[in-house]
Amino acid sequence: MLTDDLMYRALVDKDVSWEGTFFAAVKTTGIFCRPTCTARKPKKENVEFFPTAKEAILHGYRACKVCKPLEMLNATPDRIQAILREIGNNPATKLTDLDLASRGIEPSQIRRWFLKNHGITFHAYQRMLRINSAFKKIQNGETVTATAYDSGYESLSGFNDSFKSILGVSPSNSKTKQVIDLTRLETPLGTMFACAVAQGICLLEFSDRKMIERQFESLTKLLDATVLQGTNKHFDLLQLQLNEYFAGQRKEFSVPLFTPGTEFQQAVWQELQKIPYGATCSYQQQASALKNPQAVRAVANANGRNRICIVIPCHRVIGSDGTLTGYAGGLWRKQWLLDLEAKNCRS
């Protein structure tokens, strides 16, 4: 039950778990904000709350310029999206600070954005993208020398040093190495990270998930691979099918998946994919379907280790009493997804 006291406390604490649940409007300034807005907090008597941004606007409030409540959560700015497309289409491209400034982009701003959202600088991002592209060319039989110069390097030694610093092996010894491709996808519920290998999508998580770095570390150990920004043949299909899902036009996914795990985890994840669109299931029902009704806690643990949210629909699992249970992306997202599916089933 949402109360003004609860929402005000969430606003003061900038609690991300309340994102998408309410918007806070400040009477003295005439603006409305996300729960996580970093602007100075108003007195409680000067705040009113709305369930949607639309309702705040209808009551005469303007969107905050600090937290940008009308934008998708953690959305990639348009200018940066354009740059990502450019260097993604041609990884050999090297955009310098001078190039960025000539496009009206302050280099320090893009540097801060990449540090915040990728943990690396923009130039490091470009370097990883070039090396990932080079790695794939070598895997496909191209020579190291040709690949080095095609990738924009001016010397073979510089290419070898950069390659080895990122992948841990020299280009000539990289045939047995594996790379996990990483990209960002924009959705109505916020930005997501997707990872893929040749077999299929191996990770899909919201970018603000707590301890997402552990997910990356787990994958690298399981696959003995390196996570690098890059393109993958499965990403376009995943983005297309996610767009269709959020638009209410898709109820099942066909994008290939790759889900390394124990035999029990594999069984649990397979069972998750059998829960129909618009339906829900309890951990107890899952355990019974696996003919192991005593394994409720183990089933819950395996659900929590699912790396591919939405496509493997762990959001459809609720408590035996009908209440929402934990969800790594936040309970507000879980409720949003269930509401979306219920609405489309009714229509």
Secondary structure by P-SEA (a helix, b strand, c coil): cccaaaaaaaaaaccccccccbbbbbccccccccccccccccccccbbbbccaaaaaaabbbbbcccccccccccccaaaaaaaaaaaacccccccaaaaaaacccaaaaaaaaaaaccccaaaaaaaaaaaaaaaaaaacccaaaaaaaaccccaaaaaaaaaaaccccccccccbbbbbbbcccccccbbbbbbccccccbbbccccccaaaaaaaaaaaccbbbbbccccaaaaaaaaaaaaaaccccccccbbbbbccaaaaaaaaaaaaccccccccaaaaaaaaccccaaaaaaaaaaacccccccccccccccccccccccccaaaaaaaaaaaaaaaac
